[in-house]
Amino acid sequence: MAPSGSSPDQVCGWTHDGTTCRETTSHFCVPRADHATGFVEEVLVHTKGTYARKPFLLTPWQRDHIIRPLMGTVAWSSEHGAYVRRYNTAWIEIARKNGKALAVDTPILTRAGWTTMGELGPGDEVHASDGELTRVLWVSERHTRPTYTVRFADGAKLVASDEHKWWVNDRKLHVQRVVTTRELAETLTYGRRGDRRYSVDVPQALQRPETPLPIEPYLLGCWLGDGSSHRAALTCADAEIIARIRTLGQPVKREAGGPYAWTLSDGRRLGRGNGGATLNARLRAHGLLGNKHVPDAYLTASRSQRLELLRGLMDTDGSVNTGPNTPRVEFVSTQYRLADAVLVLARSLGWKATIKESRASLNGRDCGPRWRVAWTAYADEAPFHLTRKARLLAARPHRPTRASTNAITAVEQVEPAEAVCIAIEHPSSVFLAGRSLTPTHNSELLAAVMLYLLVADNEEEAELYGCARDRDQASLVFNVASRMVQLSPVLSRRLRIKETNKRIIDPKTASFYQVIAADAAGALGYNPHGVAADEILAWRKRDLWDAMETGMGSGARKQPLMVAATTAGNDPASFAANMHNEMQRIADQPDRSPHTFVYLRNTPDDADPWDEATWEIANPALGDFLSVEKFRQAANDAKNAPEKENAFRQFRLNQWVRQATRWMPMHLYEACAGDVWDHPDRAREELAGREAWGGLDLSAKFDLTAWCVLLPPEEPGGPVDVLWRFWLPEEALPRLDDENDGAFTRWAQQGWLTVTEGNIQDYDRIRDDIAADGDTFAFRGLDADEWSMWPVINKVADAVGLDPEVGEVAAYKNTYDRMTPGLTEVMALVKTGRFEHHGNPVASFCFDSVEVRRAPYNPDLIRPDKPERDKSGKRIDAVPTAAMAASAWALRGTGEAPRSAYEDRGITVA
């Protein structure tokens, strides 16, 4: 403890373990630092994996670079007449190292449909626990670890590594927390009876986009339930079902076979619609006649479409079992494929459904197996339209029931298997895995700081808050702190945990630590002593930060502290990016904000990401509990697959990146230069007379313009030769030189770049230079950016002897679907060493600068991401022209003339 006084020249006097600080003025107080580290290492324990229940021994970087300087650096406060902690804000930014390892063959539902863990890549979209689609940000290398099969009460099972993390409900401790598979296995039951200890929450309904479907979902469900297997007919005694089918536009006519026999047609056009196809024709076209099943497109359709399909099945073939307990609904079928589809539908809609096999019998005769799918449903969201069934359902209870959780029933070690980890964009870090859609999870230092502020910081009625983008994310740190309290003999006697409202109370000082949602309006009245702000990269705006900061600045608190922890993000315009930039300035100039503590471990942007010496910058635990060998594997994967490089830089190197990703692996590009000549004219002399394909991308009037000439291989499988011309108005030269160390002037002097007079492009010079290529090579076709203007395109076509009217020229916008074929062809040529660019330095600059964006609706489609020309010195013009030339050759080089864009829009002849 420390004495109070009235002078900054007073001795500090803070004492701990017999040591008293004798320093004056602003200083590092050793006893305070010892007090903080002693609290963490002697009172707290680890909560996760193999370290669980062991003392929280700080690593050197945690102890010496964060806890000791943060808690031990003090300054004199004239307001309080005492030395207080110097820092009231701490920013900790370090690479992410946690992941979730599932077997590579684990089924995963993505936006595009079902795939496996091993096939996932950055940019894929999987479902989070709230049902929303979220992007995969990072995928680990494959690795083999001790492996377990985890079984659930609903019959589902998942294969996971020993270190895979699960977000579970712990019945013994009455908390939600993160546990590893190994801990699940070691502590699966509790109590004398061996009760099941853990469960996971049943996920909410999957939110997926509307899908064009050939048959109305409700109609298909009714036919699958009670329809004839061989034609569009239905057996149905419920007039309500028939009326609903008619409202969907489907004609229905009673058959002569009895009062309940219906033909799904009006007798004349057999239910024509859907492009003129009859219902019979559509059933036949999709392989449903004689083979009743639910097509995959329906299982992955939108929530409303899946619900309508299920209601059709349940109205015709489902039932409600009533009794002393809550009514259960069920679907029974002798066709496993149909029963399994109902199981998938129910689970995807947020119900805890189970499937059980039994024997079907008729008049005492065994008729083979049957499958019963059952779950608890309530009246507010009935799986029925049929009134007589829906009215049997009970109202939803006010409190959660066992139907909202799925117990873990067994964890069995099996043979080690290959597994991968992923990181997702969703703040919960929890994604759904397996055909059963089971939730599976992805912060101890923050929790330790919060507990220190709660019980060891000498603050009466302290208010501490855990904040994040949403309450679930904020709860992650709280749950770790709660577990620390439960496992600590000292804290478990002193503190009380209120799990229902996420609150830890210290009755001795009337202090508390509580989670709050990201609602700045509700936070304005708070007076925090401590704030844990987690994963700032996910915060959409700064309102909550400002509210907490304002509350701490009221003067009522002696030494408040807000600790922010985050990893690097990918949005340079976000709140987190703006904060990161400010923290960088403070780190460079501490006097800019003397009360802000900054711990940044970002690999410099200009560092070689493949140099092992740079990896430790963002990964202080490398070689300790972070495997160097795994890091090498991840680096090698990213180096050879540029689409993975962004994630490697962001999550492994803690570099701020953009949503666009580097495209070209430059070590492969540089390896296929071919013959390198000192002047581009030499290349044209050496290669004259060859067949050629062109690509043209005219710039704005005051920027770089590019023309590419692609020469197909002289022998099958041989290399292609690629040449370029570049033009630049002279007034644009100084700015590009300033941004690129004079490179553009050097290239102009060497003949690789033509600088034209004035401040706009000299289109006559461009045409004349291209005409020289027309005299040198035998052009078969060219593609151009449609923006290049039709008069100019026609002049260029004439210069190289091509006729647009016969399909030798194509012009289009640089959209995802038009650019993907050419970019794909270029990449394939580079990776096979067949893209001989002859060392053109301007082209190399462009390929090194280019980034690509992926279509949000289809990650397989890409296009170049154009740099902001008024803000950036980067240029990429060589890339789209090469892609256009490659596309022209690949699509029209066989002698077949495809339909030209000109056939649809016509040609303007200048």
Buried (B, 14 or more C-beta within 10 A) or exposed (E): EBEEBEEBEBBBBBBBEEEEBEBBEEBBBBBBBBBBBBBBBEBBBBBBBEBBEEEBBBBEBBBEBBBBBBBBBBBBBEEEEBBBBBBBBBBBBBBBBBBBBBBBEBBBBBBEEBBBBBBBBBBBBBBBBBBBBBBBBBBBBBBEBBBBBBBBBBBBBBBBBBBBBBBBBBBEBEBBBBBBBBBBBEBBBBEEEEEBBBBBBBBBBBEBEEEEBBBBBBBBBBBBBBBBBEBBBBBBEBEEBBEBBEEBEBBBBEEEEEEBBBBBBEEEEBBBBBEEBBBBBBBBEBEBBEEBBBBEBBBBBBBEBBBBBBBBBBBBBBBBEEEEEBBBBBBBBEBBEBBBBBBBBBBBBBBBBBBEEEEBEEEEEEEEEBBBBBBBBBEEEBBBBBEEBBEBBEEBEEEEEEBBBBBBBBBEEEEEBBBBBBBBBBBBBBBBBBBBBBBBBBBBBBBBBBBBBBBBBEBEEBBBBBBBBBBBBBBBBBBBBBBBBBBBEEBEEBBEBEBEEBBBBBEEBEBBBBBBBBBBEEBEEBBBBBBBBBBBBBBEEBBBBEBBBBBBEEEEBBBBBBBBBBBBBBEBEBBBBEBBEBBBEBBEEEEEBEEBBBBBBBBEEEBEBBEEEBBBBBBBBBEEEBBBEEBBBBBEBBBEEBBBBBBBBBBBBBBBBBBBBBBBBBEBBBEBBBEEBEEBEBBBEEBEEBBBBBBBBBBEBBBBBBBBBBBBBEEEEEBBBBBBBBBBBEBBBEEBBEBBEEBBBBBBEEEBBBBBEEEBBBBEEBBEBBBBBBEBBEBBBBBBBBEBBBEBBBBBBBBBBBEBEEBBBBBBEBEBEBBBBBBBBBBEBBBEEBBBBBBBEBBBBBBBBBBBBBBEEEBEBBBBBBBEBEEEBBBBBBBBBBBBBBBBBBBBBEEEEEEBBBEEEEBEEE
